[in-house]
Structure formats: structure tokens, C-alpha cells
């Protein structure tokens, strides 16, 4: 019976040490993430990958990025006929 209690105490101590280590790693990662976000400056950036897998970063304001590029009065409608 004493041996089982001893194993339980060892198990709980090991579990506590592992959880403490994981909490430390998670806090370090979140701290580094916050620090990195602070270094990028005030501009908002939207990063995505193109077809070749290379990153493309858009640093425009959301208002400017969502505006139309071609005005409504430019271009004409061409009817499509399937041959």
C-alpha cells in the first residue's frame, strides 16, 4: 500500500513539473508573439501566398484595398457565345 502511495506522489509530482514546463513554454511563445507584433509598426498587413508558395504582403489600408480598381464607366460588356 505504501508503494502505491509513493508511486501516486511521484506521478503527481511529475505531472506538476510537466504542466509547469508547458505553461512556461506557452508564456514565452505568447510574449515573443506580442513583441513581434509590436515591431511590425502601425500598418496593417495581410500576408498570403501566391501560386508559387512565395509570401505576398499587402500593407494598404482596408478601405484602399477594398476599393474598385476599374470604374463602372470603363469597359463594355461582350456577349459570350459558345462555339
DAFEN-V92481 format. One record per backbone hydrogen bond with DSSP energy under -1.0 kcal/mol. CO is the residue of the C=O (numbers start at 1). NH is the residue of the N-H. If there is no record, write none. Layout:
BEGIN
CO/NH
CO/NH
END
This chain:
BEGIN
1/5
2/6
3/7
4/8
5/9
6/10
7/11
8/12
9/13
10/14
11/15
12/16
13/17
14/18
15/19
16/20
17/21
18/22
19/23
20/24
21/25
22/26
23/27
24/28
25/29
26/30
27/31
28/32
29/33
30/34
31/35
32/36
33/37
34/38
35/39
46/58
48/56
50/53
54/50
56/48
58/46
61/65
62/66
71/74
END
